[in-house]
Amino acid sequence: MFIACAIGLCAGPVAAQSADDGRAMPSDEQNIRLDVGTRAAPPFVFTAEDGSFSGISITLWEVVAESLGVDYDYRPRELRELFSGLEDGTLDISVAALTVTAERERRVDFSYPFYSTGLAIAVPAQGGRVWSTLERFVSWPFLTALAALALVLLGVGVAVWLFERRANPEEFGGGPVSGLGSGFWWAAVTMTTVGYGDKSPRTLGGRLVGLVWMFAGIIIISSFTAAIATSLTVDQLASRINGVQDLDGARVATIRDSAAAEALAARGIGFDEIDTVDAALAALADDRVDAVVYDAPLLRYRVGEGWPQALQVLSNTFERQDYAFALPEGSELREPINRAILDYLSRADWQAMRRRYLGGEG
C-alpha cells in the first residue's frame, strides 16, 4: 500500500503507522521518488553525453509518471540488472525495450504491452559478400601464403638449377638470373601439373628433385584448393540465410541475456552472445559472424544509422516480442500505470512518435 497511497490511490486516509511492520507511512500529501532502471536501446532509449535519456520508452514513461504525479531518478543498468534490481528492491520499475517472456514473468510483473514486434535477422547486404570474398584474395594472410609459396618455388628452382646448369644448359643455362628463372618456371609448371614439356631435368639429381617436388606439389595444391573452397563455402552459406530455418550451421550472434538468446536456445540454434547491438553488428560487418538475431526495431534502427550500405535486416520476423515496463511482483503501481499507458496509446502523440522513430513498422 505504500506506493499506492503515496500517489493518491488509497480509498481512505493513510495511517501514520503500519500495523504489520510498524514502519511510518507517508501521508497523501507526501510524494514518493521512484528508482527507474533503464539502458540504451535506440530508438526506445537513447543515452546522451550528459547522462540524460530520451526515446520512445522514456517519453512514454515520463507521460505516465506525470499522470501519476510521481518523481523519479533514472538508474542505468545492464539488461540482467533491470530484472534482478526489481527482485532485490533496488529498482521500482524498469523502462527500456523489455520483452515479456515466460521466464521473466516468473520473476517480475509486467505492465500492459505498449509495442509488439518480433525477432529479426541482420545479414550482410547483397553485394557485400562479393567484396568480402575479393578482400580475401588481397588480405595479408593470403598474400603471406603466396609469398611463402613463391619462396618454396624459388628454393626448388635453385635446387634443380644447381643440378642442371651444366648438364642441361640449353634449358637451365644462360647465367644465374636466367637459370634461376627457368628453375622457378619449371617448379611452378610441375606443381600445377600443367606439364608444358619445354623444360625437364636430365641429371639424376635433377630428376630426384623433380620426383619429390611432384608429390609435394600435389599436397600444396590440394591445401590451397581446400582453403579457397572453404572460404567460398562460408560466403555462400551466409548469403543463403533468408530466415530462421537457415541459421543452423551458420555463425550466429545475439545480445547477452536477451529474449533473442532464449528463443535461439529453445530452437537448438548455436550462437555467440555479445554485450551490445553495435558490437554484434560490427562483428557482422567484419565477417566474424554470418548473422545477428535480435529485436526487429532495434536492429533496423542501428543498421540504418551505422551500416546502411554494408548490412541489411531481413523483412520476415519470428518469435513475437511484446515490450512492456517491468515491475516488482505484486507492485501496486501496475494498475495505475496500465491505465496511464492505455490512455497515452490512444493519443495522436503516440502515433506521431512511432512514425518518427520507426516509420511504418509495428
N, C-alpha and C positions, 0 to 999 in steps of 0.2 A: 504493500500500500504506500510505501514511502514515495516512490516516483509518481504514482497516480495522484496522490494527494498534493504533491508539490506542484503539479501542473494543473491543479484545479479540477481533478476528475472524481474526487470523493463525493459521495452522495450527502454526507453530513459533515459537521465540523471535525477538525482533526484533533485528536487527543494530544495532550502535551507529552505523554509518555506511553510507550507500547507496553501493553500488559504482558506480552510474550517474552520480550527480551530486555525490557527496562531501559531501552535507548530513547533519548529525547527525540521527538519528531518535530518537524518544522510546521509552522502554521501555513494557511493558504497563501499568505502574502509573501512567504519566502520562496525564492527561486532556487532551483537546482542547477548544477552545472555538469553536463554530461561529458565523458571522455569518449570521443568518436575516433575509432580506428579507421585508417584508410591507407591506401597505397596507390602508386602511379599505375594507371591502366587507361591510357588515352584511347578513345576520346571521353571515357566515362570519368576518369580522374586525371587531371593534369597537375604537375607539381612545378611551381615557379621557383626561380632562383632565391627569392626572398622567403621561401618556405610556405607560401600561400597555396591554396588548392582551388581548382575550378574544374569544369566539365559537367557532363550530363548528370552523373550521380550526385556530385557535390551541389549542383543547382537544385536538384530535387530535394536533397536533404535540407538545404537551407530554407526552402519554402516550407517543408514540413516542420522544421524547428520553429520558424516564425509563427506558423499556425498553432503550435503547441505552447508557444511562449517560453521556450527553454533556452538557456545559454549552453555553450559547448566549447570544447577545445579539441582540435584535431591532434591525433596521435599517430604519426607514421609508423607502420608496422609491416613486417613481411607477411606473405599470404597466410602461412600457417598460424602466425600470431594473431591474425584477425579473428580466428576462432578460439584459440587457446586463451586469449585475453578475455573473451566473454565467459569462458568457463572458470577462470581463476579470479574474476571480478575486477581486473584492471581496466576493462573496457565496458562501456554501457551499450554501445552499438557499433557495428562495423559497416562502413559505407565504401563501396568500390564497385567492381564488376564481379559480384559474387554469385556463383551458380548454386542453385538449390539442388542438392543431391541427397540420396537416402542416407549415406554415411554421415554427412554433415548434419542432417536433420535429427539424427540420434544424439547429437552433441549440443545443438543450439536450436533456437527458434528462428523462423524467417518471417519477414513482412510479406505483404501482398506483392507478387512479382510485378515489376514495372517495365520489364523488357524481355522479350522472348527471341531467341536466335538459335544457333546450332554450332557445332564444331565444323571448322573448315580446314582445308589443306593448302598450304603455300608450297609452290614448286618453282624452279627456275622458269623464267619467261621463255616462250618459244623463240628459238634462235640463240638464247643464252647458252644452251648446252653445246651448240655448234662452236661458238667461240671458246668455250671451256675445253672442248676436245682439241681445238687448234692450239690452245695455250699449252697443252701437254707436250706438244712437239717442239716448243721453244722454251720449255721450262728448264730450270737449272738442273734438276736430276736427269732429265732426258739428254740434255747437252753434255752433262758429265759422263753419262753412259756412252754416248757417241765418241767422246774424246778418248775414253778408256779403250773402246773397240779399235779406234784408229791407232792407238799405241800398240795394241796387240797385233794388228795387221802389219804395222811397221816392223815389229820385232820378228815376225815370221818372214817378212820380206827380206830383212837383213840376213837371217839365217840361210835362206835359200840362195841369196846373192853370194854369200861367202863361199858356198859350195860350188856354184855355177859360173862365177865370173870369169874363170879361166877355161873351164871345160866347155862352156856354152856361151861364148862372148857375143854371138850374134843375137841372142835373146836377152842376156842379162849383163852385157858388157856396156862399153861406152862411157866409162868414168863412174865414180861413186854416185853422183846425183842421178844420172840416167839409170844406172844399175839398180839403185835402191828404189827408184820409181817403178822399174819393171818388176822388182820383187814385191812391192806393195800392190801393184796391179794384179799380179799372179795370185797373191794371197786373198785379195778381195774376190776375184773371179772364182777361185777354188771354194771359198767359204760359202758363196751364194749358189754353188753348183751350176753356174752358167756354163762353164767349160768351153770358152771360145776356141781353145786349142792353139792360140797364137804363141803361147809360151808354156813350156813344160820342162821340168828338170830332167837331166840326163845322168848325173852322177848318183852314186849310191847314197851319199849323204843328203843330196837334194831330194831324192825320192823318199827317203825315210822322213824327212821334214814334211814332204807333201802328204805322205800316208797319215802321219799323226794329225796334220792340220785338217785333212778331210773329215776325220771323225770329230775333232774338236769343233770344226765349223758347223757340223750338224747340230751339236749341242747348243752352240751360241745362237744360231739362227732360231732354234726351237724356243730358247729362252726369250729372245726378243719378240718373237711372234706371240708367245703366251702373254707377255706383259702388255703388248699393244691390244690384243684381243680382250684381255681383262678390263683395260681402261675403257674401251669402246662398249663393252657389255654393260658396265656400270652406268655409262651415259645413257644407253638405250633403255635400261631398266628405269632410270629416273624419269626419262621422257614418256614412259608408258603409264605413269601414275595419273589416273583420271578419276579416282575415287578411293574410298577406304578399302575396297576389295583389292586394290593394287599395292597396298602397303606392306604385305608380307614379303620379307626378303630385302626390303629397302632400308636405307639408313634414315630412321625417323627420329625427330626431336620434338619435345614439347616442354612445357613450363613445369618446374618443380612444384609438387604438392597441388597441382591444379586438377580441376574436374576432367580435363582432357587426358591427363595421366591415368586417372581412374578408368575412363572409358577405353583407352587403348589397352590397359592391363586386362580389363574384362573381356576384350576381344582376342586376347592372346597375341597381340602385336608387340614386338620388341621395340624399345625406344630408349633414347638418352634423355635425361632431364637436364634442362638448362635454366638458370636463375631468372632471366628476363626475356621478354619477347624480342627486344632488339638484339640481344646476344644470339638467340636462336636464328633469327633472320640473317644475321651476319654470317653465321656458320653455313647457312644455306647458300648465301651469295658466294661464299668462298669455296663451295663444293665440298664441305666437310660433312654435310648431310644431304639426303635426297629430298626430304620433305619435312615441313614443320606443321604440326597439328595443334590448333588452339581455337579459341572462340572466334567466330567469323568476323564480327565487327572490329575486334582488336587487331586481328591480322590484316584486314583490309585497310584499316586506317594507317597502320605503321608501314605497310608495303607502299601505300600511296604517298606517304610522306618521305620515306627514306630510300626505297628501292623500286621506283615506278617502272624503270626500264629493265632491271635485272630479274625481278621476281613477279609472280602472279599468284592470285588466290583463286582456286577452282570455284566455280559457281555453285556446285552442289554441296550441301551440308548434311551432317548426320548427327545423331545424339542431341535431341532438343536441349537447349540451355535456357533456363529462366533466371534472370537476375533479380535479386531482392536484397534488402537490408538484413543483416544478421543481428540477432539479439540473444541475450541470455535466456535459457529455458524458463518459461513461466513469467517473462517480463510483462509488467502491466502497461508498458509503453506500446505493446504490439497493436492493440485495438485502435488507440488514437492515431498511431502512425498509419495504419491501414486506411483509416477514414481520410486522413490528410492526403495520402498518396492517390487514392481513388478520385478525390476532388481535383487534384492537380492534373492527373492524366486526362481529364475531360476538357482541359483548357486548351485554347489555341496556342498558348505559350509553349506547352509541352510539344505539340506537333511541330512548331517552328524550330524548336531546339533540336529535335530529332532530324529534321531535314537539313539543318545547318551542319551537323556533325556526321550524319550517316547517310544523307541523301535519301534515296527511296527504300533503303534496307529496313527490314523489320516491320 
